Amino acid sequence: MNLFRNLLFWIVLALVGALLAQLLLADPGYVLVRYRGMDYTTTVAAGLLILFGVLFALWLVWKLVTLPFRAWRGHRDRQSRARLGGGLEALHHGHYARAQKLLEQAAADDESAAGVARSAAAQAALARGDTAAARAQVDALGERHAASRAIAAAEIALADGRPTDALVALDAPAAQPLPPRGLALRADALAVSGQGAQAYGMLGPMRQQQALPEARLSELETRWAEASLHEADDANVLADRWEALPKPLKSEPRVVIAYADRAAELRWEDASARSIEQALDARWDERLAARYGTLPIARLEQRRGNAERWLQSQPASPALLLTLARLARAQGQWPQAQDYLHRALAQGAGSEAWEEFGHGFAGAGDDASARIAYANALRAARGEAIEPLPAQRDLRQTIYDRAVTEERDEHGLPRLRE
């Protein structure tokens, strides 16, 4: 393509030259120059050639005169690029002191590269633990590099645990609009400062500018949605934020638990229990099943009825059996709670089941068994051997505890237990 363009240029130039030559041959013209009493005459073509020759000679003289200065400037530029490249490489390799020195020199040599050089020098100073030097590098950045200064200042402030200062730096008018890195830092500062809802609201711009990988954004979406629900001031705000969440998040266990906990704190018992019930009906999760039994709300009879309904399809769920035990004990039915706890232990429940045993025995006045149960809770958490309870289960009861209804898939094939 370049060859064709060059060839076309020379062809056009030759045609223009031929046309001018025809015009000059038809009428060569007359040029008269009178200087200090002397007359100089020539044709237009010769005059133009003389003029171009004089201009070329002046250009050549100018190039020769400025050659040393241009050579020195080129040498400085090469040195600056070498220092910038060497500083970035030293930063990558972990030679932070050398990196900071080279990058400071590169910033002093070339103002156009000062933003990159001083930002990287601030990172090197932070890696060395020299916060004061890092701040000095940021302060040295002028208004021309306002975005780089804001990002570097925010990184330093977040590293020092000062999210408010990071927000002040990033919200400066001179730094707007924020680049992708600035958006990610601002969202992080909002989340750290307890403003999860605002951080969640920045996910859209971050996705548009591809500030972070999609997998990381999905992880942050879950975390910030959870934080925004915990931070809701009242039931109306909580309901609005819950309704604004996309459908997949409403079945995410962490998000559902955050909503249920906050709803329970706000005395919104129906919403608290219903959120977990709907999530478990849509997709089974052991964390949700366990949390259902520890919600600080009443509705014991209704919650137990739902748990018993789920037990028909999830007979081997230790979390569900533990939840049923907690609900039965809360209703004053300790013998039934014991049966559920024995089944939960047989299906793989650990220290939480033993702790529930301890609470139940203590409430029933059986201090000896309570002490054993509490000690077993510690042993189970540490992976140590368990001491049996004084009242042993007989063989029939043990078989019943371990037995579960066979689960089959949609093709009628038995499911293997995980």
N, C-alpha and C positions, 0 to 999 in steps of 0.2 A: 504493500500500500504506500509506503514512504517513497519507494523508487518511482512508482507511477506519479505521485504528487510532485516529486522533484522534476521528473521529465516533463510534466505538463507545465510547470513553472518556467523552465528554460525555453520551451517552445513558445509560450506566450511572450516571454521576454524578447526572444529573437524576432517574433512578428512585430512587436512594438518598435524594436530597433530598426527593422527594415522599413517600417512606415515612416519613422522619423528621418531616416536616411533619404527616402524618396522626397520628403518635404524639403529637406535641406538642399538636395541636389537641384530641385526645381527652382529654389530661391535661397542661396547660401546666406543672404542677409549681410548687414554691415554694422560693425561695432566700432565706435569711436570713443577713446578714453583720452582725455586731456588732463595732464598733471604737470604743474610747474612749467607751463609754457611748451611742453612737449605733447605731441599728438601721437597716439598709438591706435592703429586701425587693424581690424581683423574681421574674419567672418564669425557668424554666430556659432558654428560648430567648433571652430578653433577656440573661441572664447569660453565655451562650455568646458572643453577639455582642459584649458588652462585653470579654470575655476576648480574643477574636480581635482586636478593635480595639486593645487595649493591646499585645498581642504584635506586631501590625503596626507600631505606632508605635515600639516599642523597636527592631525590625528596621530601620526607616527611619532612626532616629537613628544606629544602629551603622554603616549604610552611609555616611551622610553624614560621620561622624567618620573612618572608614577610607578614604574616597575619595582623599585625597592620597597615602596610603601605597600604595594599590593602583595609582594612576596612576604613581607613581614606580617601582613594581615592574614594571608593564607596559612602561614606558619602558626599564628596564634589560634586560628580556627581549628587547625588539625590538632593542636595541643589540647584545646578545649574539648573537642570531640573525644580525644583519647582519654582525657581525665573523666569525662562523663561516662564513657563506656567502661573504663577501669573501675570507677566508683560503683556503678551498678553491678558489675561482676563481683567486686569485693563484698558488696551487700548481700548478694545471692550466696556467696561462699561463707558468709559469717565473719568476715574480717571487718568488724564494724568501725573500729577506730580509723583504719586506712580508708574505708569507704567514706566516712564523714569528711576526712581531710580532702580527698580527691573531689568529692561532690561540692564542697565549699569553694574550692578553686575553680571548678567548672562553672559554678553560678557567678562567681566574680568575673570570669573571662567573657561569658556570653549571656547577655540579659535575656535573649530569646529562650535560652534553655534553663533560666533561673528557676522557673516553676517546678520543672521536673527534678532539677538537681537539689534544690533546697527541701522539697518534699521528701526525696529519698534520703537526704542527710538527716532530716528529722526522724525518719524511721530508724536509721542507724543509731542515732543518739538514744532513742527509746529502747532499742535492743540492748544498748550498753547500760540502761538504767539511768541515764543522764537526762532527766526531764527538763532541767533548766536549759541545757543546750538545745534540746528539741524545740522548746518554746522560742528560743532566740532565732532559730532557723525559720520558724513560722512567721515571727515578727518581721524578719527581713524581707519577706515577700510583699511586694507593693500591690496597688490596686489593679495593675495589669494582670496579676495572677490571683485574683480574689477567690476564684473557685478552688484553686489548689490550696490557698491559705486556709479557707474554711474547712476543707476536708482534713488537712493536716492538723488543724487546731481541734477538730472534733475527735480525731483518733487519739490525740494526747489526752483530751478531757475524758473520754470513755475509758482509757487505760488507767486514769487516776480515779475513776469512779465518780465523775462529775457530769452526769448526763445533761443537767440543765445548762451548763456552760457549752456543751457540745451543740445543744439546740440553738443557743444564742449565736454561736459562730455560723451554723448552717443557715439560719434564718436571716442573716445579714442581707440587705438589698443588693449589695454589690456582687454577692455570690449567686444570685438568681439568673436564669433557672439552674437548678442543681443538676449536675451530671449524674449518671447511674450510681457511681460510688457514693455521692453525696446523699442520694435518696436512700440507699441501704443504710448508711450511717444514721441518718435522721430517724428512720423507722426503728433502728436498734436503740437509739437514745430515748425515743418515746416509750418503747417497751420497758426499758430499764427504769425509767422514771415513773412507772405505774400508769402509763397512758396506753394500755393495750388496744383500746378501741381506735385511737388515732393511728397507731402502728398498723392495725388491721386495714384501715382505710387507705394506706399507702401501697397495698399490694397491687392494685391496678396499675398505677404509674410504674412501679418496679417491674411488673410483667411486660409492659409496653416497651420499656427501655432495656429489658433483659439484664437487669441489675445483678441478678443471681441465677444460678441454674434452677430449672423448674422443680427438681426434686427438693432443693433447699427451700424454695418458695412454698412448696406444699407443706413442708415440715413447719415453717414459720407461720403459715396460715392456721394450722391446727393450734400451735402454741399461743398465737395472739388472739385467736377466737376464744380459747380457754381463758386467757387473761382478761379479755374484755367482759366476759360473763361474770367473772369473779369481782370485777370492779364496778358492776352496775349498782347505782345508788338506791334505786327503788324498783318495785315490781314492774312499773310501766317501761322503764329503761331496759330492764332485763328482758321483757317480752319483745320489745322492738328489736333488740340485738339478736335474740334467738330467731325471730321470724326472718330477719335479714340474712341469716346464714344460708349457704347453699345446702341442698338436700343431703349430699354425701357427708357433710360435717355434722349433721344432726344425728347421724348414727355412729360417729367416731366416739369411742368410749371416753376418752379424756374430756372431750367437749361436753358430752352428755352428763358426765359426773360433775363437771364445773357448773353446769346449769342447774342440775338437781340440788347440789349443795347450796348454791346461792338462793335458789327458790325456797329451800327449807329454812335458811337463815332469815328470809323475809316473810316467813310464816305463810308461804304459798304452797301448802302441802299437796294439793291436787296436782299442780304443775310439776312439783318435784318428783312425785311417784310416777306420774303419767309419762314423763320424758324417758325414764329408764324402762318402763313397761313397753312403750312403743319401740324403743331401740332393741330390746331383747326379743320382741315379737318379729322384728325385721331381720335381726342377725344376732345369734347367740354369742355372748362374750362373758368369760368368767369374772372379769373385773366388775362389770356391771351387775352381775348376779350377786357378787359379794357386797357391793355397795348398797344394793337394794335392802339388805338386812340391817345395815348400820345407819340408814337415814334417820336424822333426829326428828321424826314426825310420828304421828299416831297412825290411824287407819290400819291397825294390826290385823284385824280379821280379813280385810280386803287384800292386804299385801300377802297374807299367808295363803289365801285362796289362789291368788295368781301364782305364787311360788309352787304350790301343790300341782297346779295345772301344768307349769313348765316341767315339773319333775317327771311327768308322763313321757315327755320327749327327751329329757336330759337326765336319765336315772343315775348316771355315773358322774354327775357334776359335783365335785367337792365344795365348790363355792355355793351352789344352790342348797345343798344339804346343810351347810353351815348357816346360811341365811334362814332356813326353816327352823333350825335349832334356836337361833337367836329370837326369832319371832315367837316360837313356842314358849321359851323361857320368859319373854316379856309378857306373855299372856298367863304366866303362872303355871304352865304345864311342863314342869321339870322332867318327869319321866319320859314324855314324848321327845323332849329336847335331847335327852341322853341318847335315845335311839337314833335320832338324826346325827348326833355327833359321832357315835360309833360307826355309822355308815360313812360319814364324811372322812373319818380317819382311814377306814378300809379302802376308800377310793382315792386316797392320796393327799388329804388335807394335812396341814402341818401344825405349826406353832399356834396359829390363830384358833384352831379347833381345841387344842389343849388349854389355851387361855380361856376360852368359853366354858370348857369343863370346870376350870378353877372358879370362874364367876358363879356358875350354877351350884357347885358344891358348897361354896362359901355362903351363898344365899340360903341353901338348905340346911346350914349348920353343920355340915360334914367337913370340919377343918382339916382332918388328916388327909382325906382325899383331895381337898382343895390344894393343900401344900404339894402333894405329889403332882397334881395337874399343872400347877404353876411351874414347878421344877421341870416337868416334861416340856412345857412350852419353851423354856430356855434351851433344853437339850435338843429339841427339834430344830430350833433356829441355828444351833451350832453344828448340827449334823451328828449328834452323839446318840448313844443307845437310850431307848425309852424305858422307864420303869413302869411295869403294869399296875393298873389300879387294883385296890383290894377286892372289889366285886368283879370277878371275871365273867366274861360272856361264855355261855355254853356253846357246844359245837354247832347246834342248830342256829343259834343267833349269829355266830361267826360266819357261817355259810350264807345266811341271809344278808349280813352286812356286805359281803363281798359280791354277792350275786347281783347282776344287772340285767335288764331286759335287752335282748339282742337288738341292735340297731341295723336296719337295712336301708340301702339307697333306693333311688327311684327304679332301678332295675331288679330289685329284690335280692341283691347280693349283700352279705353281712359287711358292716363297716368295721374296720380295724381301729381299735382304740389307740389314741396317740400316747 
